[in-house]
Amino acid sequence: MKKIYLLAGLTTMMLASCSTEEQSGDNVPGSKVTLNASLPNSSTRVSEAGSDTYGLVTNWSSDDELNVLINANTLVPMAKGNGNTFTATPADATVVAGFNAGNTIYGVNNKANDNITTALNGNQLKATLDFTGQDGTVGNLAKYDLMYGKGDPTGSITFNHKICMLRLDINSGSLNADGITSITGLKLKYVASSGTPLFASQEVYNFGAACDSTITSADTLSLNNTSITVANGKATIYIAIPNRQNLYGSLSIRLNGSNGTKYRLYNLTQAISMSNVRMLMSTVHPLAITSLYRIPNVGDYLFSDGTFGDLSDNIVATPIAVVFSNMTSTIDQGHGWTHGYAMALKNASTSCIWGPTGTNPTGTYDATTAAMIADMDGYTHTQYINTSTYPAAYAAATTYKSTVAAPSSTSGWYLPSIGQWYDLCVNLGKLSATGYSDQTTWFNWSGGASICASNINANLTPLTSGTYETFPQNVYTNYVYWSSSECNSSDTRPLSFDRSGKVSLYRNTKATTYRARGVLAF
C-alpha cells in the first residue's frame, strides 16, 4: 500500500527566555546580545520521528543562523553560539538598548545554504522562500523549513514552522519486480477542482506589526538532482510545500526509476483524490504505481537521464535526441541496446572531411544498394575512425559529447551508418521505403528533400529555441551529411539534400568537406 502523509506546519517550539550580556557599560556599541534557545538534539535541522503521529521532529543545528528585526528598522544577524545560544554584537547602541528594553523582535532562520533570503522592507522583516531545487530527502527539508518567532527578548518566544511537509510513502510491487534501486526523478501535478492550489514556486512573507504572505502558486513540482534509495520497492519522499487549507482536487505522480544501468518511467494508474484536505493533520491516501515501460515510438524524445517519451513525459531531464527507429541491429542488441536509435538535436560539425583516401579503416565496403540499406553498424564503424585522422567521426563521437553528454545506459554518440540514415529518412522523414530510384550502387528520392526535411524538423521545432538545428527545407545548395560507411578506398557514403530537390544516398570522396551529425543506440 502506498501512502501519502500531509504533515502540518505551525508546530510550535519554545525558546528559553532571552537576555543581553553586556561586555561593558550599558547599551554601548559592540555589546554582545545572546539569545538562549534551549532545544534538544542540536545535531540536525530536521529529522523524522519514529511515530507517524508527530511526523517530523525539528531541532536547531550547530550552524543555524537567525535574522532578527529590532526597533522596526534594523536587521540583526545572529549566529549559533556554544550550546543552545544565538549571539550578535550590534555596532548600534540603540539596537542593544532595544534588546535590553524588551522591544518586540521578529526573527526567522536564515543560514547561508537555506533557500530563504531576508531583507528589510520598510519597518518589516521580509523573508522570501524559494521552493524550487528540492531533492526529496528528509535532510534537504532544512533548506526550506522557514521558522518564525516574535516577542519580548527578555521573555519567552515561540517559533512556528511556516511551511508544511508532504511525505510520500511508496510501496510498489512494480518497482520491486523491476529491480529499481533508486528514484532519479519525480514530477507531481495537482489539479484543483476548487479551493486552494497545493504547490508553489515561492512564498514571500513580511513580518512586523502587520504581517502578510504572498504565494506564487504552481500546478506542478519537480525534484532536481534526485537520488532516493528504493529497497524492495519501498521509498520515502519528502517535499516542502506552503501551509494550505481546503484542498479539493487530485494529485498525480510520475517518477523515473533506475536499476543502476537502465531507466523506467512510472505513473499513477489513478490520481489521488483529496477532498477538503488541510495541512494541519496527517492524511493517508492509497496509491497504485505501475510501470509505463514500453517500446519507444518514432518521434519520441530521448532525455538526458536515459528515459524516453513525448515532452509531457519529461520529468526533470532534458531532451537530447529524437528517436528514429525502435529496432536495433543484432550486434547492438548484443551490447544491450534494445530500444532503438536516436538522432542528436544538433550537428557535430558543419564543415569537415571524412578522412584520408586510399584507406579502409572500417574493414567493410557497401558496394550495392542492398548493402547500403542493410548496414546498421554505425557504432562498430565509428570505433575504428574515432580519431582526429577521421574528422567526421571524431566530431560526432568525441567533440559533440563535450557539449551534450549521452546517458550512461546508451552507446554514446557516433557517426551513423548509411543504413541508419536510410531508416531516419524513411521513419522520421516519412519517405517511401521502396519508392526511390535505384541506381544499383546508390539511390535517391526525387522531390523528397522538402518533404523529408519538413517531417524531421517537425520533431525539432517544439523544443526550446537554440537547442536544435533543423534540416534544409528550401535547398539552394547541396546539404550533405557524412555516414560512417565506406564505399571503397577512395569514397564513402553520404546523405545529400540537393538543390534539385532530391534526397540521395550515394558516394563521394572522403576528402570532401561536409556535415557531421551524431546518433546513438539505447
Rosetta blueprint (number, residue, H / E / L):
1 M L
2 K E
3 K E
4 I E
5 Y E
6 L E
7 L E
8 A L
9 G L
10 L L
11 T L
12 T E
13 M E
14 M E
15 L E
16 A L
17 S L
18 C L
19 S E
20 T E
21 E E
22 E L
23 Q L
24 S L
25 G L
26 D L
27 N L
28 V L
29 P L
30 G L
31 S L
32 K E
33 V E
34 T E
35 L E
36 N E
37 A L
38 S L
39 L L
40 P L
41 N L
42 S L
43 S L
44 T L
45 R L
46 V E
47 S E
48 E E
49 A L
50 G L
51 S L
52 D L
53 T L
54 Y L
55 G L
56 L E
57 V E
58 T E
59 N L
60 W L
61 S L
62 S L
63 D L
64 D L
65 E E
66 L E
67 N E
68 V E
69 L E
70 I E
71 N L
72 A L
73 N L
74 T E
75 L E
76 V E
77 P E
78 M E
79 A E
80 K E
81 G L
82 N L
83 G L
84 N L
85 T E
86 F E
87 T E
88 A E
89 T L
90 P L
91 A L
92 D L
93 A H
94 T H
95 V H
96 V H
97 A H
98 G H
99 F H
100 N H
101 A H
102 G L
103 N L
104 T L
105 I E
106 Y E
107 G E
108 V E
109 N E
110 N L
111 K L
112 A L
113 N L
114 D L
115 N L
116 I E
117 T E
118 T E
119 A E
120 L E
121 N E
122 G L
123 N L
124 Q E
125 L E
126 K E
127 A E
128 T E
129 L E
130 D E
131 F L
132 T L
133 G L
134 Q L
135 D L
136 G L
137 T L
138 V L
139 G H
140 N H
141 L H
142 A H
143 K H
144 Y L
145 D L
146 L L
147 M E
148 Y E
149 G E
150 K E
151 G E
152 D L
153 P L
154 T L
155 G L
156 S L
157 I E
158 T E
159 F E
160 N E
161 H E
162 K L
163 I E
164 C E
165 M E
166 L E
167 R E
168 L E
169 D E
170 I E
171 N E
172 S L
173 G H
174 S H
175 L H
176 N H
177 A H
178 D L
179 G L
180 I L
181 T L
182 S E
183 I E
184 T E
185 G E
186 L E
187 K E
188 L E
189 K E
190 Y E
191 V E
192 A E
193 S E
194 S E
195 G E
196 T L
197 P L
198 L L
199 F E
200 A E
201 S E
202 Q E
203 E E
204 V E
205 Y E
206 N E
207 F E
208 G L
209 A L
210 A L
211 C L
212 D E
213 S E
214 T E
215 I E
216 T E
217 S E
218 A E
219 D L
220 T E
221 L E
222 S E
223 L E
224 N L
225 N L
226 T L
227 S L
228 I E
229 T E
230 V L
231 A E
232 N L
233 G L
234 K E
235 A E
236 T E
237 I E
238 Y E
239 I E
240 A E
241 I E
242 P E
243 N L
244 R L
245 Q L
246 N L
247 L E
248 Y E
249 G E
250 S E
251 L E
252 S E
253 I E
254 R E
255 L E
256 N E
257 G E
258 S E
259 N L
260 G L
261 T L
262 K L
263 Y E
264 R E
265 L E
266 Y E
267 N E
268 L E
269 T L
270 Q L
271 A L
272 I E
273 S E
274 M E
275 S E
276 N E
277 V E
278 R L
279 M L
280 L L
281 M L
282 S L
283 T L
284 V L
285 H L
286 P L
287 L E
288 A L
289 I E
290 T E
291 S E
292 L L
293 Y L
294 R L
295 I L
296 P L
297 N L
298 V L
299 G L
300 D L
301 Y E
302 L E
303 F E
304 S L
305 D L
306 G L
307 T L
308 F E
309 G E
310 D L
311 L H
312 S H
313 D H
314 N L
315 I L
316 V L
317 A L
318 T L
319 P E
320 I E
321 A E
322 V E
323 V E
324 F E
325 S E
326 N L
327 M L
328 T L
329 S L
330 T H
331 I H
332 D H
333 Q H
334 G H
335 H L
336 G L
337 W L
338 T L
339 H L
340 G L
341 Y E
342 A E
343 M E
344 A E
345 L L
346 K L
347 N L
348 A L
349 S E
350 T E
351 S E
352 C E
353 I E
354 W L
355 G L
356 P L
357 T L
358 G L
359 T L
360 N L
361 P L
362 T L
363 G L
364 T L
365 Y L
366 D L
367 A L
368 T L
369 T H
370 A H
371 A H
372 M H
373 I H
374 A H
375 D L
376 M L
377 D L
378 G H
379 Y H
380 T H
381 H H
382 T H
383 Q H
384 Y H
385 I H
386 N L
387 T L
388 S L
389 T L
390 Y L
391 P H
392 A H
393 A H
394 Y H
395 A H
396 A H
397 A H
398 T H
399 T H
400 Y H
401 K H
402 S H
403 T L
404 V L
405 A L
406 A L
407 P L
408 S L
409 S L
410 T L
411 S L
412 G L
413 W L
414 Y E
415 L L
416 P L
417 S L
418 I H
419 G H
420 Q H
421 W H
422 Y H
423 D H
424 L H
425 C H
426 V H
427 N H
428 L H
429 G L
430 K L
431 L L
432 S L
433 A L
434 T L
435 G L
436 Y L
437 S E
438 D E
439 Q L
440 T L
441 T L
442 W L
443 F E
444 N E
445 W E
446 S L
447 G L
448 G L
449 A H
450 S H
451 I H
452 C H
453 A H
454 S H
455 N H
456 I H
457 N H
458 A L
459 N L
460 L L
461 T L
462 P L
463 L L
464 T L
465 S L
466 G L
467 T L
468 Y L
469 E L
470 T L
471 F L
472 P L
473 Q L
474 N L
475 V L
476 Y L
477 T L
478 N L
479 Y E
480 V E
481 Y E
482 W E
483 S E
484 S E
485 S E
486 E E
487 C L
488 N L
489 S L
490 S L
491 D E
492 T E
493 R E
494 P E
495 L E
496 S E
497 F E
498 D L
499 R L
500 S L
501 G L
502 K L
503 V E
504 S E
505 L E
506 Y L
507 R L
508 N E
509 T E
510 K L
511 A L
512 T L
513 T E
514 Y E
515 R E
516 A E
517 R L
518 G L
519 V E
520 L E
521 A E
522 F L
